[in-house]
Amino acid sequence: MNDPLFPSVFDALADTPAEAANLTARADLMLHIRGRVAEWALPQEQAAQKLGLTRPRLNDLLRGKIDKFSLDALVNIAAAAGFKLRLHLEDAA
């Protein structure tokens, strides 16, 4: 198989490498938070309360509405979910 034209879908969607990096980080955080909420096996109302969110806001997160969440907001939600955030940087080349 040939190498893809873009390394990720976010590289294809974004106008700049910085925007692609931001989208990738937000998507990664959302996936981890969604996984944690699934592990809790709580009703959405209780899970939202644990995260300091409203139920509709949690629903947006669970449905992957990435445009509704800033990176800063997702870092805060991840911390409320019990995650310790660490950055991993790689050379772009």
The first five atom37 places (N, CA, C, CB, O) and aatype in JSON, in Angstrom:
{
  "aatype": [12, 2, 3, 14, 10, 13, 14, 15, 19, 13, 3, 0, 10, 0, 3, 16, 14, 0, 6, 0, 0, 2, 10, 16, 0, 1, 0, 3, 10, 12, 10, 8, 9, 1, 7, 1, 19, 0, 6, 17, 0, 10, 14, 5, 6, 5, 0, 0, 5, 11, 10, 7, 10, 16, 1, 14, 1, 10, 2, 3, 10, 10, 1, 7, 11, 9, 3, 11, 13, 15, 10, 3, 0, 10, 19, 2, 9, 0, 0, 0, 0, 7, 13, 11, 10, 1, 10, 8, 10, 6, 3, 0, 0],
  "atom_mask": [
    [1, 1, 1, 1, 1],
    [1, 1, 1, 1, 1],
    [1, 1, 1, 1, 1],
    [1, 1, 1, 1, 1],
    [1, 1, 1, 1, 1],
    [1, 1, 1, 1, 1],
    [1, 1, 1, 1, 1],
    [1, 1, 1, 1, 1],
    [1, 1, 1, 1, 1],
    [1, 1, 1, 1, 1],
    [1, 1, 1, 1, 1],
    [1, 1, 1, 1, 1],
    [1, 1, 1, 1, 1],
    [1, 1, 1, 1, 1],
    [1, 1, 1, 1, 1],
    [1, 1, 1, 1, 1],
    [1, 1, 1, 1, 1],
    [1, 1, 1, 1, 1],
    [1, 1, 1, 1, 1],
    [1, 1, 1, 1, 1],
    [1, 1, 1, 1, 1],
    [1, 1, 1, 1, 1],
    [1, 1, 1, 1, 1],
    [1, 1, 1, 1, 1],
    [1, 1, 1, 1, 1],
    [1, 1, 1, 1, 1],
    [1, 1, 1, 1, 1],
    [1, 1, 1, 1, 1],
    [1, 1, 1, 1, 1],
    [1, 1, 1, 1, 1],
    [1, 1, 1, 1, 1],
    [1, 1, 1, 1, 1],
    [1, 1, 1, 1, 1],
    [1, 1, 1, 1, 1],
    [1, 1, 1, 0, 1],
    [1, 1, 1, 1, 1],
    [1, 1, 1, 1, 1],
    [1, 1, 1, 1, 1],
    [1, 1, 1, 1, 1],
    [1, 1, 1, 1, 1],
    [1, 1, 1, 1, 1],
    [1, 1, 1, 1, 1],
    [1, 1, 1, 1, 1],
    [1, 1, 1, 1, 1],
    [1, 1, 1, 1, 1],
    [1, 1, 1, 1, 1],
    [1, 1, 1, 1, 1],
    [1, 1, 1, 1, 1],
    [1, 1, 1, 1, 1],
    [1, 1, 1, 1, 1],
    [1, 1, 1, 1, 1],
    [1, 1, 1, 0, 1],
    [1, 1, 1, 1, 1],
    [1, 1, 1, 1, 1],
    [1, 1, 1, 1, 1],
    [1, 1, 1, 1, 1],
    [1, 1, 1, 1, 1],
    [1, 1, 1, 1, 1],
    [1, 1, 1, 1, 1],
    [1, 1, 1, 1, 1],
    [1, 1, 1, 1, 1],
    [1, 1, 1, 1, 1],
    [1, 1, 1, 1, 1],
    [1, 1, 1, 0, 1],
    [1, 1, 1, 1, 1],
    [1, 1, 1, 1, 1],
    [1, 1, 1, 1, 1],
    [1, 1, 1, 1, 1],
    [1, 1, 1, 1, 1],
    [1, 1, 1, 1, 1],
    [1, 1, 1, 1, 1],
    [1, 1, 1, 1, 1],
    [1, 1, 1, 1, 1],
    [1, 1, 1, 1, 1],
    [1, 1, 1, 1, 1],
    [1, 1, 1, 1, 1],
    [1, 1, 1, 1, 1],
    [1, 1, 1, 1, 1],
    [1, 1, 1, 1, 1],
    [1, 1, 1, 1, 1],
    [1, 1, 1, 1, 1],
    [1, 1, 1, 0, 1],
    [1, 1, 1, 1, 1],
    [1, 1, 1, 1, 1],
    [1, 1, 1, 1, 1],
    [1, 1, 1, 1, 1],
    [1, 1, 1, 1, 1],
    [1, 1, 1, 1, 1],
    [1, 1, 1, 1, 1],
    [1, 1, 1, 1, 1],
    [1, 1, 1, 1, 1],
    [1, 1, 1, 1, 1],
    [1, 1, 1, 1, 1]
  ],
  "atom_positions": [
    [[0.84, -1.18, 0.0], [0.0, 0.0, 0.0], [0.89, 1.24, 0.0], [-0.96, 0.0, 1.22], [1.92, 1.26, 0.67]],
    [[0.5, 2.26, -0.73], [1.26, 3.51, -0.79], [1.11, 4.29, 0.49], [0.81, 4.35, -1.97], [0.15, 4.12, 1.23]],
    [[2.1, 5.17, 0.75], [2.0, 6.06, 1.9], [0.81, 6.99, 1.68], [3.32, 6.87, 2.11], [0.58, 7.45, 0.56]],
    [[0.08, 7.28, 2.73], [-1.05, 8.19, 2.57], [-0.56, 9.6, 2.26], [-1.93, 8.19, 3.83], [0.56, 9.97, 2.61]],
    [[-1.41, 10.36, 1.62], [-1.08, 11.74, 1.28], [-0.92, 12.58, 2.55], [-2.17, 12.34, 0.38], [-0.09, 13.49, 2.6]],
    [[-1.71, 12.26, 3.57], [-1.65, 12.97, 4.85], [-1.41, 11.95, 5.96], [-2.96, 13.78, 5.11], [-1.98, 10.85, 5.94]],
    [[-0.57, 12.3, 6.94], [-0.32, 11.37, 8.05], [-1.55, 11.05, 8.88], [0.75, 11.93, 8.95], [-1.66, 9.95, 9.43]],
    [[-2.48, 11.98, 8.99], [-3.72, 11.74, 9.74], [-4.85, 12.53, 9.11], [-3.55, 12.13, 11.23], [-4.62, 13.42, 8.29]],
    [[-6.05, 12.19, 9.49], [-7.21, 12.9, 8.97], [-7.15, 14.38, 9.37], [-8.52, 12.25, 9.49], [-7.6, 15.25, 8.62]],
    [[-6.59, 14.66, 10.54], [-6.52, 16.05, 10.99], [-5.54, 16.87, 10.15], [-6.11, 16.11, 12.46], [-5.73, 18.07, 9.97]],
    [[-4.5, 16.22, 9.64], [-3.58, 16.93, 8.74], [-4.3, 17.31, 7.44], [-2.34, 16.06, 8.43], [-4.01, 18.35, 6.84]],
    [[-5.24, 16.47, 7.03], [-6.01, 16.77, 5.82], [-7.03, 17.88, 6.06], [-6.72, 15.51, 5.33], [-7.29, 18.68, 5.16]],
    [[-7.61, 17.92, 7.26], [-8.66, 18.89, 7.57], [-8.13, 20.26, 7.97], [-9.52, 18.36, 8.66], [-8.77, 21.28, 7.71]],
    [[-6.96, 20.29, 8.59], [-6.44, 21.53, 9.16], [-5.7, 22.36, 8.12], [-5.52, 21.22, 10.33], [-5.16, 21.84, 7.14]],
    [[-5.71, 23.66, 8.36], [-5.0, 24.58, 7.47], [-3.52, 24.69, 7.8], [-5.63, 25.95, 7.54], [-2.72, 25.04, 6.94]],
    [[-3.16, 24.38, 9.06], [-1.76, 24.51, 9.49], [-1.38, 23.29, 10.33], [-1.54, 25.82, 10.29], [-2.25, 22.62, 10.88]],
    [[-0.09, 23.01, 10.43], [0.35, 21.93, 11.31], [-0.05, 22.16, 12.77], [1.87, 21.77, 11.22], [-0.35, 21.21, 13.49]],
    [[-0.07, 23.42, 13.21], [-0.47, 23.72, 14.59], [-1.94, 23.37, 14.82], [-0.23, 25.21, 14.91], [-2.29, 22.82, 15.86]],
    [[-2.78, 23.68, 13.86], [-4.2, 23.35, 13.98], [-4.39, 21.84, 13.98], [-5.01, 23.99, 12.82], [-5.22, 21.32, 14.73]],
    [[-3.64, 21.12, 13.15], [-3.73, 19.66, 13.12], [-3.29, 19.07, 14.46], [-2.87, 19.08, 11.98], [-3.91, 18.12, 14.95]],
    [[-2.24, 19.61, 15.05], [-1.77, 19.14, 16.35], [-2.82, 19.37, 17.42], [-0.45, 19.85, 16.73], [-3.04, 18.51, 18.27]],
    [[-3.48, 20.53, 17.39], [-4.52, 20.84, 18.36], [-5.69, 19.87, 18.21], [-5.0, 22.29, 18.19], [-6.2, 19.37, 19.21]],
    [[-6.12, 19.62, 17.0], [-7.22, 18.68, 16.75], [-6.85, 17.27, 17.21], [-7.59, 18.67, 15.26], [-7.68, 16.57, 17.8]],
    [[-5.63, 16.86, 16.94], [-5.17, 15.53, 17.35], [-5.18, 15.41, 18.87], [-3.77, 15.25, 16.8], [-5.63, 14.4, 19.41]],
    [[-4.67, 16.42, 19.56], [-4.64, 16.39, 21.02], [-6.05, 16.35, 21.59], [-3.89, 17.6, 21.58], [-6.32, 15.6, 22.53]],
    [[-6.95, 17.15, 21.03], [-8.33, 17.15, 21.52], [-9.0, 15.8, 21.28], [-9.13, 18.26, 20.84], [-9.71, 15.3, 22.16]],
    [[-8.78, 15.22, 20.11], [-9.38, 13.92, 19.81], [-8.86, 12.84, 20.76], [-9.1, 13.52, 18.35], [-9.63, 12.02, 21.25]],
    [[-7.55, 12.85, 21.02], [-6.97, 11.87, 21.94], [-7.58, 12.01, 23.34], [-5.44, 12.04, 22.01], [-7.94, 11.01, 23.96]],
    [[-7.68, 13.23, 23.81], [-8.27, 13.45, 25.13], [-9.73, 12.99, 25.17], [-8.18, 14.93, 25.52], [-10.15, 12.34, 26.13]],
    [[-10.48, 13.32, 24.14], [-11.88, 12.93, 24.11], [-12.03, 11.4, 24.14], [-12.57, 13.5, 22.87], [-12.91, 10.88, 24.82]],
    [[-11.18, 10.7, 23.41], [-11.26, 9.24, 23.39], [-10.96, 8.65, 24.76], [-10.29, 8.67, 22.36], [-11.63, 7.72, 25.2]],
    [[-9.95, 9.18, 25.44], [-9.61, 8.68, 26.77], [-10.71, 8.98, 27.78], [-8.29, 9.28, 27.23], [-11.06, 8.13, 28.6]],
    [[-11.25, 10.18, 27.72], [-12.34, 10.54, 28.64], [-13.55, 9.66, 28.38], [-12.71, 12.04, 28.5], [-14.18, 9.17, 29.32]],
    [[-13.88, 9.47, 27.12], [-15.02, 8.62, 26.78], [-14.82, 7.2, 27.3], [-15.23, 8.59, 25.25], [-15.75, 6.58, 27.81]],
    [[-13.61, 6.68, 27.19], [-13.3, 5.36, 27.72], [-13.46, 5.3, 29.22], [0.0, 0.0, 0.0], [-13.96, 4.31, 29.76]],
    [[-13.04, 6.36, 29.91], [-13.17, 6.39, 31.37], [-14.64, 6.41, 31.77], [-12.45, 7.61, 31.96], [-15.04, 5.71, 32.7]],
    [[-15.43, 7.21, 31.09], [-16.87, 7.28, 31.38], [-17.51, 5.91, 31.16], [-17.56, 8.36, 30.49], [-18.37, 5.5, 31.94]],
    [[-17.11, 5.21, 30.12], [-17.64, 3.87, 29.86], [-17.26, 2.9, 30.99], [-17.13, 3.33, 28.5], [-18.06, 2.06, 31.39]],
    [[-16.03, 3.02, 31.51], [-15.58, 2.18, 32.62], [-16.44, 2.41, 33.87], [-14.1, 2.46, 32.94], [-16.72, 1.47, 34.61]],
    [[-16.84, 3.63, 34.09], [-17.66, 3.94, 35.26], [-19.02, 3.27, 35.2], [-17.84, 5.45, 35.39], [-19.58, 2.92, 36.24]],
    [[-19.55, 3.08, 34.01], [-20.87, 2.46, 33.84], [-21.93, 3.14, 34.69], [-20.81, 0.97, 34.18], [-22.75, 2.48, 35.33]],
    [[-21.9, 4.46, 34.69], [-22.87, 5.26, 35.43], [-23.88, 5.87, 34.47], [-22.17, 6.37, 36.25], [-23.6, 6.01, 33.28]],
    [[-25.05, 6.24, 34.97], [-25.95, 7.05, 34.14], [-25.24, 8.36, 33.76], [-27.3, 7.34, 34.91], [-24.4, 8.86, 34.5]],
    [[-25.6, 8.9, 32.6], [-24.94, 10.11, 32.12], [-25.0, 11.25, 33.13], [-25.57, 10.56, 30.83], [-24.04, 12.0, 33.27]],
    [[-26.1, 11.38, 33.82], [-26.24, 12.47, 34.79], [-25.16, 12.36, 35.88], [-27.65, 12.46, 35.43], [-24.56, 13.37, 36.26]],
    [[-24.93, 11.16, 36.39], [-23.93, 10.96, 37.43], [-22.51, 11.13, 36.89], [-24.08, 9.58, 38.06], [-21.66, 11.72, 37.55]],
    [[-22.27, 10.62, 35.69], [-20.94, 10.77, 35.07], [-20.65, 12.25, 34.81], [-20.85, 9.96, 33.75], [-19.54, 12.71, 35.05]],
    [[-21.64, 12.97, 34.33], [-21.47, 14.4, 34.08], [-21.13, 15.13, 35.38], [-22.74, 15.0, 33.45], [-20.26, 15.99, 35.4]],
    [[-21.82, 14.77, 36.45], [-21.57, 15.41, 37.74], [-20.14, 15.15, 38.2], [-22.58, 14.9, 38.8], [-19.48, 16.05, 38.71]],
    [[-19.64, 13.91, 38.02], [-18.26, 13.59, 38.39], [-17.25, 14.45, 37.63], [-17.99, 12.11, 38.13], [-16.19, 14.79, 38.15]],
    [[-17.6, 14.78, 36.4], [-16.69, 15.56, 35.55], [-16.91, 17.07, 35.66], [-16.85, 15.14, 34.11], [-16.17, 17.85, 35.06]],
    [[-17.92, 17.47, 36.42], [-18.23, 18.89, 36.54], [-18.89, 19.46, 35.3], [0.0, 0.0, 0.0], [-18.72, 20.64, 34.98]],
    [[-19.64, 18.61, 34.6], [-20.31, 19.02, 33.36], [-21.81, 18.87, 33.51], [-19.8, 18.2, 32.17], [-22.3, 18.21, 34.42]],
    [[-22.54, 19.49, 32.59], [-23.96, 19.21, 32.48], [-24.12, 17.93, 31.65], [-24.73, 20.42, 31.82], [-23.2, 17.53, 30.94]],
    [[-25.27, 17.3, 31.75], [-25.5, 16.1, 30.95], [-25.43, 16.4, 29.45], [-26.85, 15.49, 31.3], [-24.83, 15.61, 28.71]],
    [[-26.02, 17.51, 28.96], [-25.9, 17.8, 27.53], [-24.44, 18.01, 27.09], [-26.71, 19.03, 27.18], [-24.06, 17.61, 25.98]],
    [[-23.64, 18.63, 27.96], [-22.23, 18.85, 27.62], [-21.49, 17.51, 27.56], [-21.55, 19.79, 28.66], [-20.67, 17.3, 26.66]],
    [[-21.76, 16.62, 28.49], [-21.16, 15.28, 28.45], [-21.6, 14.55, 27.18], [-21.54, 14.47, 29.7], [-20.79, 13.88, 26.54]],
    [[-22.87, 14.68, 26.83], [-23.37, 14.05, 25.62], [-22.61, 14.54, 24.4], [-24.86, 14.32, 25.46], [-22.29, 13.74, 23.51]],
    [[-22.31, 15.84, 24.32], [-21.51, 16.37, 23.22], [-20.14, 15.71, 23.18], [-21.37, 17.91, 23.35], [-19.63, 15.37, 22.1]],
    [[-19.53, 15.54, 24.34], [-18.22, 14.92, 24.41], [-18.29, 13.45, 23.96], [-17.65, 15.01, 25.83], [-17.46, 13.01, 23.16]],
    [[-19.27, 12.72, 24.45], [-19.41, 11.32, 24.11], [-19.72, 11.11, 22.63], [-20.48, 10.68, 24.95], [-19.39, 10.07, 22.06]],
    [[-20.35, 12.08, 22.02], [-20.68, 12.0, 20.59], [-19.57, 12.51, 19.7], [-21.95, 12.77, 20.31], [-19.7, 12.55, 18.48]],
    [[-18.44, 12.92, 20.33], [-17.26, 13.33, 19.56], [-17.36, 14.7, 18.92], [0.0, 0.0, 0.0], [-16.72, 14.95, 17.89]],
    [[-18.15, 15.57, 19.49], [-18.29, 16.92, 18.92], [-17.07, 17.77, 19.29], [-19.62, 17.6, 19.41], [-17.13, 18.62, 20.18]],
    [[-15.99, 17.51, 18.6], [-14.69, 18.09, 18.91], [-14.69, 19.61, 18.82], [-13.64, 17.53, 17.97], [-13.96, 20.28, 19.55]],
    [[-15.51, 20.16, 17.95], [-15.56, 21.61, 17.76], [-16.13, 22.34, 18.98], [-16.37, 21.94, 16.54], [-16.0, 23.56, 19.08]],
    [[-16.77, 21.61, 19.89], [-17.4, 22.24, 21.05], [-16.48, 22.29, 22.27], [-18.67, 21.51, 21.41], [-16.88, 22.79, 23.32]],
    [[-15.24, 21.76, 22.14], [-14.35, 21.68, 23.28], [-12.97, 22.23, 22.93], [-14.23, 20.24, 23.76], [-12.37, 21.86, 21.92]],
    [[-12.49, 23.12, 23.79], [-11.13, 23.62, 23.63], [-10.17, 22.61, 24.24], [-10.96, 25.02, 24.28], [-10.57, 21.75, 25.02]],
    [[-8.92, 22.72, 23.89], [-7.9, 21.86, 24.49], [-7.83, 22.09, 25.99], [-6.52, 22.12, 23.84], [-7.7, 21.14, 26.76]],
    [[-7.92, 23.33, 26.4], [-7.89, 23.67, 27.82], [-9.05, 23.02, 28.57], [-7.94, 25.18, 28.0], [-8.85, 22.46, 29.65]],
    [[-10.24, 23.09, 28.02], [-11.41, 22.48, 28.67], [-11.23, 20.97, 28.79], [-12.69, 22.81, 27.88], [-11.57, 20.39, 29.82]],
    [[-10.71, 20.34, 27.74], [-10.54, 18.89, 27.78], [-9.46, 18.47, 28.78], [-10.18, 18.38, 26.4], [-9.57, 17.41, 29.39]],
    [[-8.43, 19.28, 28.94], [-7.42, 18.99, 29.97], [-8.08, 18.99, 31.34], [-6.25, 20.02, 29.91], [-7.82, 18.11, 32.16]],
    [[-8.91, 19.97, 31.6], [-9.62, 20.05, 32.88], [-10.57, 18.87, 33.09], [-10.39, 21.36, 32.97], [-10.65, 18.33, 34.19]],
    [[-11.27, 18.48, 32.05], [-12.2, 17.35, 32.15], [-11.41, 16.05, 32.37], [-13.08, 17.24, 30.87], [-11.83, 15.2, 33.15]],
    [[-10.28, 15.9, 31.68], [-9.45, 14.71, 31.87], [-8.95, 14.61, 33.31], [-8.25, 14.72, 30.89], [-8.91, 13.53, 33.88]],
    [[-8.58, 15.73, 33.89], [-8.13, 15.74, 35.28], [-9.28, 15.33, 36.2], [-7.59, 17.14, 35.69], [-9.08, 14.57, 37.15]],
    [[-10.48, 15.83, 35.92], [-11.64, 15.46, 36.72], [-11.97, 13.97, 36.57], [-12.85, 16.32, 36.32], [-12.56, 13.37, 37.47]],
    [[-11.6, 13.39, 35.45], [-11.83, 11.97, 35.2], [-10.77, 11.1, 35.87], [-11.86, 11.69, 33.71], [-10.85, 9.87, 35.83]],
    [[-9.78, 11.74, 36.48], [-8.76, 10.98, 37.19], [-7.5, 10.72, 36.4], [0.0, 0.0, 0.0], [-6.68, 9.89, 36.79]],
    [[-7.33, 11.4, 35.3], [-6.13, 11.24, 34.5], [-5.05, 12.21, 34.94], [-6.43, 11.43, 33.01], [-5.34, 13.32, 35.38]],
    [[-3.81, 11.79, 34.83], [-2.66, 12.66, 35.01], [-2.12, 12.91, 33.6], [-1.55, 12.02, 35.97], [-1.71, 11.98, 32.91]],
    [[-2.13, 14.16, 33.19], [-1.76, 14.49, 31.82], [-0.27, 14.68, 31.69], [-2.49, 15.76, 31.37], [0.36, 15.38, 32.48]],
    [[0.3, 14.03, 30.68], [1.71, 14.21, 30.33], [1.78, 14.4, 28.83], [2.58, 12.98, 30.79], [1.09, 13.72, 28.08]],
    [[2.61, 15.31, 28.39], [2.78, 15.54, 26.97], [3.9, 14.66, 26.41], [3.09, 17.03, 26.7], [4.92, 14.43, 27.08]],
    [[3.71, 14.19, 25.23], [4.73, 13.42, 24.51], [4.98, 14.13, 23.19], [4.29, 11.91, 24.29], [4.09, 14.21, 22.34]],
    [[6.17, 14.64, 23.02], [6.49, 15.37, 21.8], [7.42, 14.54, 20.92], [7.14, 16.73, 22.14], [8.31, 13.84, 21.42]],
    [[7.22, 14.63, 19.6], [8.07, 13.94, 18.64], [8.49, 14.95, 17.59], [7.34, 12.73, 17.99], [7.79, 15.93, 17.34]],
    [[9.62, 14.71, 16.98], [10.04, 15.54, 15.85], [9.06, 15.35, 14.7], [11.49, 15.19, 15.4], [8.64, 14.22, 14.42]],
    [[8.7, 16.43, 14.04], [7.74, 16.37, 12.95], [8.35, 15.74, 11.7], [7.22, 17.77, 12.64], [7.63, 15.2, 10.86]],
    [[9.63, 15.81, 11.59], [10.31, 15.28, 10.39], [10.41, 13.82, 10.39], [11.67, 15.84, 10.25], [10.96, 13.24, 9.46]]
  ]
}
